[in-house]
Amino acid sequence: MSKLITETQRLIIREFNLDDVQAVYDFNADERVNRYTGDAGVVQSLADAERIIRDIWLTEYLQFGYARWAVVLKESNQVIGFCGFKNDYRINETDIGYRLSPEHWGKGYATEANKACIEYAKAKMDLDYIVGDVVEQNQASVNVLLKLGMKFNKRFDDLGFKIIRYDMYLKAKS
């Protein structure tokens, strides 16, 4: 049984487990999903999906107390993607992110899930500050970050992409 993180009207947010291998493969299989992530081609098999769950997410839950969480539709109990935070060692910040199967795009799930994650973090996590990095051409993700209340921080180049960084303080600055 996976640890429940939070719920919304339509979604369950929980930790991933090894029973989610097929779902992780499925929501990464469509090349449109990873087009702007730098992760294109990373999940090409069930073994790749299992490796991500076991070696990244389950490890980070133990190390940091958080990592990307499963987005589950309440009505069907189907895992449709991920949301939430990761400790990004490359930038020494906590990043908020999301990835959903294309058939679930445009329904407000990314915003709904990550608003719930932010509220959870404010109430139950020791996080003061988060960033959201998005490829400039990915306007849908820019819109999600803005709906979350994040503010423009800077533009920069990374892995061949033009990136826009947004940020947010979760606790009042003293």
Z-matrix of the N, CA and C atoms (Angstrom, degrees):
N
C 1 1.460
C 2 1.525 1 109.74
N 3 1.292 2 116.55 1 133.05
C 4 1.461 3 121.89 2 -179.12
C 5 1.519 4 111.01 3 -87.54
N 6 1.310 5 115.33 4 147.96
C 7 1.451 6 120.62 5 177.63
C 8 1.524 7 109.77 6 -66.75
N 9 1.332 8 115.63 7 126.82
C 10 1.460 9 121.90 8 174.77
C 11 1.527 10 107.87 9 -76.15
N 12 1.324 11 116.25 10 130.07
C 13 1.460 12 120.84 11 177.79
C 14 1.523 13 109.55 12 -94.44
N 15 1.330 14 116.79 13 -57.18
C 16 1.465 15 121.01 14 -179.60
C 17 1.525 16 108.51 15 -164.20
N 18 1.312 17 116.38 16 174.41
C 19 1.461 18 122.28 17 178.02
C 20 1.516 19 109.26 18 -137.26
N 21 1.325 20 114.47 19 156.46
C 22 1.456 21 122.13 20 170.35
C 23 1.522 22 106.32 21 -123.98
N 24 1.296 23 116.42 22 -174.49
C 25 1.462 24 119.85 23 178.65
C 26 1.526 25 111.25 24 -59.12
N 27 1.347 26 116.90 25 -38.99
C 28 1.465 27 120.44 26 -174.54
C 29 1.518 28 114.92 27 -109.92
N 30 1.340 29 117.63 28 -12.36
C 31 1.460 30 120.76 29 -168.29
C 32 1.525 31 113.01 30 -129.62
N 33 1.312 32 114.38 31 151.21
C 34 1.458 33 123.16 32 167.63
C 35 1.524 34 106.22 33 -111.77
N 36 1.319 35 116.49 34 132.08
C 37 1.460 36 121.84 35 176.14
C 38 1.522 37 105.70 36 -111.77
N 39 1.329 38 116.84 37 120.69
C 40 1.459 39 121.21 38 -176.89
C 41 1.525 40 110.20 39 -144.95
N 42 1.321 41 115.37 40 166.82
C 43 1.454 42 119.53 41 174.64
C 44 1.530 43 109.77 42 -68.32
N 45 1.316 44 115.62 43 149.70
C 46 1.463 45 121.01 44 172.48
C 47 1.520 46 109.57 45 -73.26
N 48 1.344 47 115.56 46 157.24
C 49 1.463 48 122.36 47 170.68
C 50 1.528 49 107.95 48 -142.21
N 51 1.307 50 117.01 49 173.41
C 52 1.469 51 120.20 50 -175.10
C 53 1.527 52 113.16 51 -68.51
N 54 1.327 53 118.47 52 -12.48
C 55 1.463 54 120.75 53 173.51
C 56 1.537 55 111.61 54 -72.70
N 57 1.322 56 117.09 55 -9.40
C 58 1.469 57 122.26 56 -177.24
C 59 1.535 58 113.14 57 -93.66
N 60 1.320 59 117.99 58 8.78
C 61 1.468 60 120.85 59 -175.32
C 62 1.527 61 111.45 60 -55.13
N 63 1.321 62 117.89 61 -50.04
C 64 1.467 63 120.42 62 -178.28
C 65 1.522 64 111.18 63 -61.24
N 66 1.308 65 117.28 64 -42.60
C 67 1.472 66 121.13 65 -179.83
C 68 1.525 67 111.04 66 -63.41
N 69 1.329 68 117.48 67 -42.65
C 70 1.472 69 120.76 68 179.48
C 71 1.528 70 109.59 69 -64.09
N 72 1.309 71 116.46 70 -41.52
C 73 1.469 72 119.23 71 175.04
C 74 1.530 73 109.95 72 -60.76
N 75 1.331 74 116.45 73 -47.41
C 76 1.466 75 120.97 74 -175.52
C 77 1.528 76 112.43 75 -61.03
N 78 1.340 77 118.34 76 -45.96
C 79 1.466 78 117.69 77 -176.23
C 80 1.524 79 113.15 78 -77.51
N 81 1.317 80 116.99 79 -10.59
C 82 1.469 81 120.44 80 174.53
C 83 1.527 82 113.20 81 -99.93
N 84 1.330 83 117.27 82 -10.92
C 85 1.467 84 120.91 83 -171.74
C 86 1.528 85 113.57 84 -67.09
N 87 1.307 86 117.48 85 -36.82
C 88 1.462 87 121.51 86 -179.23
C 89 1.529 88 108.88 87 -73.76
N 90 1.324 89 116.62 88 122.65
C 91 1.476 90 120.23 89 -175.00
C 92 1.526 91 112.90 90 -61.16
N 93 1.334 92 118.13 91 -21.86
C 94 1.465 93 120.37 92 177.89
C 95 1.536 94 111.83 93 -64.81
N 96 1.332 95 116.64 94 -28.99
C 97 1.463 96 121.17 95 -176.34
C 98 1.530 97 111.11 96 -64.75
N 99 1.309 98 117.17 97 -39.88
C 100 1.463 99 121.30 98 -175.95
C 101 1.523 100 113.45 99 -103.18
N 102 1.301 101 116.50 100 10.35
C 103 1.467 102 121.68 101 -176.26
C 104 1.522 103 112.92 102 -52.69
N 105 1.318 104 117.88 103 -40.83
C 106 1.460 105 121.94 104 -175.54
C 107 1.529 106 113.20 105 -110.87
N 108 1.330 107 118.11 106 17.08
C 109 1.462 108 119.28 107 -171.58
C 110 1.522 109 114.86 108 -103.17
N 111 1.312 110 118.06 109 -17.31
C 112 1.460 111 119.61 110 -171.30
C 113 1.516 112 111.52 111 82.06
N 114 1.347 113 117.51 112 0.27
C 115 1.465 114 122.13 113 -179.69
C 116 1.526 115 113.00 114 -105.87
N 117 1.310 116 117.84 115 13.45
C 118 1.471 117 120.21 116 -178.82
C 119 1.524 118 109.54 117 -56.33
N 120 1.319 119 115.75 118 129.86
C 121 1.456 120 121.56 119 176.88
C 122 1.516 121 115.00 120 82.56
N 123 1.324 122 118.75 121 0.59
C 124 1.467 123 121.05 122 -177.93
C 125 1.531 124 111.29 123 -72.22
N 126 1.329 125 117.58 124 -36.39
C 127 1.462 126 121.02 125 179.82
C 128 1.522 127 108.72 126 -109.39
N 129 1.327 128 114.49 127 96.75
C 130 1.467 129 120.12 128 179.91
C 131 1.521 130 112.40 129 -114.45
N 132 1.333 131 116.59 130 -1.92
C 133 1.463 132 120.49 131 -178.25
C 134 1.526 133 109.32 132 -154.53
N 135 1.329 134 115.23 133 168.53
C 136 1.459 135 119.90 134 175.32
C 137 1.532 136 110.06 135 -63.91
N 138 1.322 137 117.00 136 -34.00
C 139 1.473 138 120.74 137 178.05
C 140 1.533 139 110.74 138 -62.62
N 141 1.338 140 116.70 139 -39.22
C 142 1.470 141 120.22 140 176.84
C 143 1.530 142 110.44 141 -63.29
N 144 1.322 143 116.71 142 -43.56
C 145 1.467 144 121.19 143 179.53
C 146 1.529 145 110.36 144 -63.21
N 147 1.318 146 116.64 145 -42.70
C 148 1.468 147 120.32 146 178.64
C 149 1.528 148 110.90 147 -63.27
N 150 1.317 149 116.86 148 -41.00
C 151 1.471 150 121.50 149 179.35
C 152 1.532 151 110.75 150 -60.88
N 153 1.324 152 116.94 151 -42.43
C 154 1.469 153 120.48 152 179.14
C 155 1.526 154 110.72 153 -63.02
N 156 1.329 155 116.26 154 -45.51
C 157 1.466 156 119.34 155 179.46
C 158 1.527 157 109.84 156 -62.41
N 159 1.331 158 116.57 157 -52.64
C 160 1.467 159 121.35 158 -173.54
C 161 1.532 160 112.43 159 -70.51
N 162 1.321 161 116.30 160 -50.79
C 163 1.471 162 120.25 161 -170.02
C 164 1.520 163 114.10 162 -86.74
N 165 1.319 164 116.70 163 -19.45
C 166 1.466 165 118.51 164 179.54
C 167 1.524 166 109.93 165 -110.16
N 168 1.320 167 117.96 166 -69.88
C 169 1.458 168 120.46 167 -171.04
C 170 1.526 169 113.18 168 -64.43
N 171 1.336 170 118.30 169 -51.10
C 172 1.465 171 119.42 170 -178.82
C 173 1.526 172 110.75 171 -63.21
N 174 1.318 173 116.62 172 -37.23
C 175 1.468 174 121.24 173 177.22
C 176 1.525 175 110.86 174 -64.94
N 177 1.324 176 117.34 175 -43.63
C 178 1.469 177 120.74 176 -179.24
C 179 1.527 178 112.03 177 -70.16
N 180 1.342 179 118.87 178 -32.28
C 181 1.465 180 119.79 179 174.97
C 182 1.531 181 109.14 180 -57.98
N 183 1.342 182 116.13 181 -42.88
C 184 1.465 183 120.31 182 -179.95
C 185 1.527 184 111.88 183 -71.55
N 186 1.326 185 116.68 184 -41.23
C 187 1.457 186 121.07 185 -175.20
C 188 1.525 187 113.13 186 -74.13
N 189 1.342 188 116.53 187 -45.56
C 190 1.468 189 120.88 188 -173.16
C 191 1.530 190 114.05 189 -111.38
N 192 1.331 191 116.42 190 -17.35
C 193 1.459 192 120.39 191 -175.01
C 194 1.518 193 112.45 192 90.15
N 195 1.315 194 116.78 193 -1.34
C 196 1.463 195 121.90 194 178.17
C 197 1.521 196 109.98 195 -158.38
N 198 1.303 197 114.28 196 161.11
C 199 1.464 198 125.63 197 173.32
C 200 1.522 199 104.42 198 -169.14
N 201 1.307 200 118.26 199 -172.89
C 202 1.460 201 118.99 200 177.23
C 203 1.527 202 109.43 201 -57.44
N 204 1.341 203 114.79 202 142.05
C 205 1.453 204 121.42 203 -179.24
C 206 1.535 205 110.60 204 -114.19
N 207 1.310 206 115.56 205 153.29
C 208 1.464 207 122.11 206 179.03
C 209 1.527 208 110.17 207 -73.11
N 210 1.331 209 115.34 208 136.81
C 211 1.465 210 122.58 209 172.01
C 212 1.526 211 106.08 210 -101.60
N 213 1.340 212 115.80 211 117.52
C 214 1.459 213 121.89 212 -174.54
C 215 1.522 214 108.90 213 -119.48
N 216 1.331 215 116.67 214 128.89
C 217 1.465 216 120.62 215 174.66
C 218 1.519 217 108.97 216 -72.44
N 219 1.318 218 117.39 217 125.19
C 220 1.461 219 121.19 218 179.87
C 221 1.524 220 111.50 219 -60.58
N 222 1.339 221 116.22 220 -42.16
C 223 1.465 222 119.68 221 -173.04
C 224 1.524 223 113.55 222 -64.86
N 225 1.347 224 117.83 223 -27.63
C 226 1.465 225 120.22 224 -175.88
C 227 1.527 226 113.73 225 -123.78
N 228 1.337 227 117.98 226 -8.49
C 229 1.457 228 124.05 227 -174.21
C 230 1.537 229 112.31 228 61.55
N 231 1.332 230 116.11 229 24.61
C 232 1.466 231 122.39 230 -179.12
C 233 1.526 232 109.97 231 -90.63
N 234 1.353 233 116.09 232 130.98
C 235 1.462 234 121.27 233 172.60
C 236 1.532 235 107.15 234 -77.41
N 237 1.344 236 116.16 235 120.82
C 238 1.467 237 120.11 236 -176.02
C 239 1.526 238 113.00 237 -111.99
N 240 1.339 239 116.89 238 -1.78
C 241 1.456 240 119.01 239 179.43
C 242 1.507 241 111.34 240 163.85
N 243 1.341 242 114.84 241 -161.76
C 244 1.459 243 119.72 242 175.39
C 245 1.511 244 110.90 243 -128.51
N 246 1.331 245 114.55 244 164.77
C 247 1.461 246 122.13 245 176.74
C 248 1.522 247 107.37 246 -151.45
N 249 1.308 248 115.11 247 178.06
C 250 1.451 249 119.40 248 171.89
C 251 1.508 250 114.99 249 95.73
N 252 1.317 251 115.28 250 -152.73
C 253 1.451 252 122.38 251 -163.54
C 254 1.518 253 113.01 252 -110.19
N 255 1.319 254 114.80 253 156.88
C 256 1.461 255 121.08 254 166.69
C 257 1.513 256 107.72 255 -144.16
N 258 1.309 257 114.73 256 145.72
C 259 1.451 258 121.02 257 174.72
C 260 1.524 259 105.64 258 -82.92
N 261 1.311 260 116.74 259 105.27
C 262 1.463 261 120.97 260 -175.02
C 263 1.521 262 109.53 261 -91.86
N 264 1.326 263 115.06 262 99.16
C 265 1.465 264 121.19 263 -177.37
C 266 1.523 265 111.92 264 -62.54
N 267 1.340 266 117.48 265 -26.89
C 268 1.473 267 120.15 266 -178.19
C 269 1.521 268 111.47 267 -64.55
N 270 1.321 269 116.44 268 -32.82
C 271 1.468 270 119.82 269 -177.46
C 272 1.527 271 112.24 270 -115.76
N 273 1.339 272 116.37 271 -0.37
C 274 1.457 273 122.43 272 179.98
C 275 1.531 274 111.90 273 55.85
N 276 1.325 275 115.50 274 42.37
C 277 1.463 276 122.81 275 178.98
C 278 1.528 277 108.74 276 -140.40
N 279 1.315 278 115.58 277 166.71
C 280 1.462 279 121.21 278 171.94
C 281 1.518 280 107.75 279 -98.18
N 282 1.316 281 114.78 280 123.76
C 283 1.460 282 123.58 281 -175.36
C 284 1.523 283 109.41 282 -103.07
N 285 1.323 284 116.83 283 138.59
C 286 1.459 285 120.93 284 170.92
C 287 1.524 286 107.01 285 -100.48
N 288 1.319 287 115.90 286 138.52
C 289 1.451 288 119.01 287 -178.14
C 290 1.510 289 111.86 288 -154.75
N 291 1.312 290 114.64 289 174.73
C 292 1.452 291 120.80 290 -178.04
C 293 1.511 292 108.66 291 -162.39
N 294 1.291 293 113.92 292 155.30
C 295 1.458 294 121.93 293 177.29
C 296 1.518 295 105.89 294 -154.12
N 297 1.317 296 116.89 295 126.95
C 298 1.463 297 121.58 296 -178.42
C 299 1.520 298 110.32 297 -131.45
N 300 1.316 299 115.90 298 151.02
C 301 1.466 300 120.60 299 172.26
C 302 1.526 301 108.85 300 -59.00
N 303 1.340 302 117.78 301 139.00
C 304 1.471 303 120.82 302 -176.47
C 305 1.523 304 114.91 303 -55.04
N 306 1.322 305 118.43 304 -30.81
C 307 1.472 306 118.67 305 -179.44
C 308 1.527 307 111.72 306 -67.89
N 309 1.325 308 116.68 307 -9.44
C 310 1.466 309 120.59 308 178.78
C 311 1.527 310 112.99 309 -109.47
N 312 1.321 311 116.82 310 6.94
C 313 1.465 312 121.27 311 176.89
C 314 1.529 313 109.64 312 -71.87
N 315 1.307 314 116.15 313 151.70
C 316 1.464 315 121.56 314 173.72
C 317 1.516 316 114.65 315 77.35
N 318 1.319 317 117.73 316 11.09
C 319 1.472 318 121.15 317 -178.81
C 320 1.527 319 112.49 318 -109.29
N 321 1.337 320 116.03 319 3.99
C 322 1.460 321 120.03 320 178.70
C 323 1.517 322 114.89 321 83.96
N 324 1.330 323 118.31 322 5.54
C 325 1.460 324 120.41 323 -177.40
C 326 1.525 325 112.80 324 -66.39
N 327 1.330 326 118.60 325 -39.65
C 328 1.474 327 120.59 326 -179.13
C 329 1.527 328 110.36 327 -62.13
N 330 1.323 329 116.29 328 -45.07
C 331 1.470 330 120.10 329 178.91
C 332 1.524 331 110.53 330 -66.14
N 333 1.317 332 117.26 331 -47.28
C 334 1.465 333 122.04 332 -178.84
C 335 1.529 334 111.31 333 -59.26
N 336 1.321 335 116.54 334 -47.28
C 337 1.467 336 120.89 335 -178.14
C 338 1.521 337 111.34 336 -64.47
N 339 1.317 338 116.90 337 -45.83
C 340 1.462 339 119.31 338 -175.68
C 341 1.525 340 113.17 339 -76.31
N 342 1.335 341 118.38 340 -28.10
C 343 1.475 342 119.41 341 170.78
C 344 1.525 343 109.02 342 -61.43
N 345 1.323 344 116.32 343 -42.57
C 346 1.466 345 120.19 344 178.47
C 347 1.529 346 110.61 345 -64.12
N 348 1.324 347 117.30 346 -38.08
C 349 1.471 348 120.74 347 177.70
C 350 1.523 349 111.05 348 -64.50
N 351 1.313 350 117.12 349 -41.48
C 352 1.465 351 121.11 350 179.10
C 353 1.527 352 110.25 351 -64.18
N 354 1.326 353 117.19 352 -43.42
C 355 1.468 354 120.13 353 178.25
C 356 1.528 355 110.54 354 -63.93
N 357 1.318 356 116.96 355 -41.08
C 358 1.462 357 121.53 356 176.36
C 359 1.531 358 109.97 357 -60.36
N 360 1.330 359 116.81 358 -45.78
C 361 1.471 360 120.88 359 -179.31
C 362 1.521 361 111.32 360 -61.97
N 363 1.321 362 116.84 361 -42.38
C 364 1.467 363 119.94 362 179.65
C 365 1.530 364 111.43 363 -62.21
N 366 1.322 365 116.44 364 -37.09
C 367 1.461 366 120.95 365 -175.72
C 368 1.527 367 113.69 366 -86.58
N 369 1.339 368 117.52 367 -33.53
C 370 1.466 369 118.89 368 -166.43
C 371 1.523 370 115.66 369 -129.86
N 372 1.317 371 117.96 370 -1.86
C 373 1.468 372 119.36 371 -177.48
C 374 1.524 373 110.23 372 -120.74
N 375 1.298 374 114.66 373 156.85
C 376 1.456 375 120.86 374 178.29
C 377 1.535 376 109.26 375 -95.06
N 378 1.323 377 115.67 376 58.55
C 379 1.464 378 121.75 377 177.64
C 380 1.518 379 107.87 378 -115.27
N 381 1.314 380 115.61 379 130.44
C 382 1.463 381 120.17 380 178.31
C 383 1.521 382 112.25 381 -102.73
N 384 1.341 383 116.11 382 -27.64
C 385 1.467 384 120.65 383 -167.35
C 386 1.517 385 109.00 384 -147.93
N 387 1.332 386 116.47 385 136.76
C 388 1.467 387 121.31 386 176.16
C 389 1.524 388 109.55 387 -133.39
N 390 1.320 389 114.78 388 155.47
C 391 1.457 390 121.02 389 174.38
C 392 1.524 391 108.92 390 -122.32
N 393 1.315 392 115.04 391 158.28
C 394 1.456 393 122.59 392 172.52
C 395 1.511 394 107.79 393 -134.45
N 396 1.317 395 116.71 394 114.82
C 397 1.462 396 121.73 395 179.02
C 398 1.517 397 109.09 396 -101.19
N 399 1.323 398 115.83 397 133.76
C 400 1.466 399 120.18 398 -177.37
C 401 1.527 400 109.12 399 -140.02
N 402 1.319 401 115.58 400 141.00
C 403 1.457 402 120.35 401 174.49
C 404 1.519 403 108.29 402 -67.30
N 405 1.311 404 115.11 403 134.38
C 406 1.471 405 121.84 404 -173.28
C 407 1.527 406 113.46 405 -51.16
N 408 1.342 407 118.10 406 -39.11
C 409 1.470 408 121.14 407 -177.53
C 410 1.527 409 113.40 408 -74.20
N 411 1.315 410 117.75 409 -12.59
C 412 1.461 411 121.73 410 -175.81
C 413 1.531 412 110.15 411 -86.84
N 414 1.329 413 115.63 412 72.55
C 415 1.463 414 121.42 413 -174.44
C 416 1.525 415 112.84 414 -61.47
N 417 1.323 416 117.60 415 -33.46
C 418 1.470 417 119.70 416 179.59
C 419 1.535 418 110.43 417 -61.72
N 420 1.329 419 116.76 418 -41.21
C 421 1.466 420 119.62 419 178.64
C 422 1.524 421 112.03 420 -73.31
N 423 1.317 422 117.62 421 -34.37
C 424 1.467 423 120.30 422 173.08
C 425 1.533 424 108.56 423 -57.33
N 426 1.321 425 116.49 424 -45.65
C 427 1.467 426 120.89 425 -179.18
C 428 1.529 427 111.86 426 -61.32
N 429 1.347 428 116.96 427 -39.69
C 430 1.462 429 119.78 428 178.41
C 431 1.523 430 110.05 429 -62.03
N 432 1.334 431 117.31 430 -47.58
C 433 1.467 432 119.98 431 -178.73
C 434 1.530 433 111.42 432 -60.87
N 435 1.313 434 116.41 433 -38.47
C 436 1.471 435 119.67 434 177.45
C 437 1.530 436 111.03 435 -66.74
N 438 1.330 437 117.44 436 -40.53
C 439 1.470 438 120.77 437 177.82
C 440 1.524 439 111.46 438 -64.62
N 441 1.330 440 117.16 439 -27.21
C 442 1.461 441 121.04 440 177.24
C 443 1.525 442 111.53 441 -75.23
N 444 1.334 443 116.40 442 -10.20
C 445 1.463 444 120.40 443 -179.76
C 446 1.512 445 113.66 444 92.70
N 447 1.323 446 116.83 445 11.64
C 448 1.457 447 119.78 446 179.76
C 449 1.528 448 109.83 447 -77.19
N 450 1.319 449 115.49 448 153.38
C 451 1.464 450 122.71 449 -176.82
C 452 1.520 451 110.85 450 -115.20
N 453 1.327 452 116.17 451 148.58
C 454 1.456 453 121.83 452 176.86
C 455 1.527 454 110.07 453 -58.71
N 456 1.333 455 115.58 454 134.76
C 457 1.458 456 121.31 455 177.23
C 458 1.523 457 110.88 456 -113.35
N 459 1.372 458 116.97 457 -56.18
C 460 1.468 459 120.17 458 -178.29
C 461 1.522 460 110.48 459 -167.89
N 462 1.332 461 115.04 460 168.40
C 463 1.468 462 123.86 461 172.62
C 464 1.521 463 108.07 462 -114.31
N 465 1.347 464 116.30 463 144.82
C 466 1.461 465 120.50 464 177.11
C 467 1.525 466 109.67 465 -160.33
N 468 1.319 467 116.54 466 168.27
C 469 1.463 468 123.02 467 176.80
C 470 1.523 469 109.18 468 -99.82
N 471 1.350 470 116.61 469 137.78
C 472 1.458 471 121.33 470 177.15
C 473 1.522 472 109.08 471 -154.20
N 474 1.314 473 116.34 472 130.35
C 475 1.471 474 122.79 473 177.29
C 476 1.528 475 112.40 474 51.43
N 477 1.344 476 116.10 475 35.24
C 478 1.455 477 120.74 476 178.28
C 479 1.515 478 114.77 477 82.12
N 480 1.324 479 117.96 478 5.73
C 481 1.459 480 122.48 479 179.57
C 482 1.524 481 110.32 480 -111.50
N 483 1.332 482 116.43 481 151.22
C 484 1.464 483 122.45 482 167.65
C 485 1.527 484 105.75 483 -87.95
N 486 1.326 485 116.02 484 117.72
C 487 1.465 486 122.48 485 -173.79
C 488 1.528 487 109.85 486 -109.15
N 489 1.325 488 115.04 487 141.61
C 490 1.459 489 121.31 488 169.82
C 491 1.527 490 106.54 489 -112.46
N 492 1.313 491 116.47 490 127.18
C 493 1.468 492 120.63 491 176.50
C 494 1.524 493 109.21 492 -101.09
N 495 1.317 494 114.55 493 131.31
C 496 1.452 495 123.71 494 170.92
C 497 1.524 496 106.89 495 -112.21
N 498 1.326 497 117.14 496 156.78
C 499 1.452 498 119.03 497 178.20
C 500 1.516 499 111.08 498 -146.10
N 501 1.346 500 113.84 499 169.96
C 502 1.459 501 120.29 500 -178.26
C 503 1.525 502 108.73 501 -158.88
N 504 1.332 503 115.89 502 135.84
C 505 1.457 504 121.63 503 170.28
C 506 1.512 505 107.69 504 -90.88
N 507 1.338 506 115.96 505 127.84
C 508 1.461 507 120.71 506 -178.64
C 509 1.523 508 112.02 507 -87.07
N 510 1.302 509 115.68 508 -24.49
C 511 1.459 510 120.50 509 178.85
C 512 1.525 511 106.91 510 -122.51
N 513 1.294 512 116.03 511 148.71
C 514 1.460 513 120.80 512 -179.14
C 515 1.525 514 109.89 513 -59.11
N 516 1.332 515 115.31 514 133.31
C 517 1.460 516 119.45 515 176.62
C 518 1.519 517 108.76 516 -71.99
N 519 1.363 518 115.70 517 136.97
C 520 1.466 519 118.22 518 -179.97
C 521 1.494 520 111.95 519 -93.89
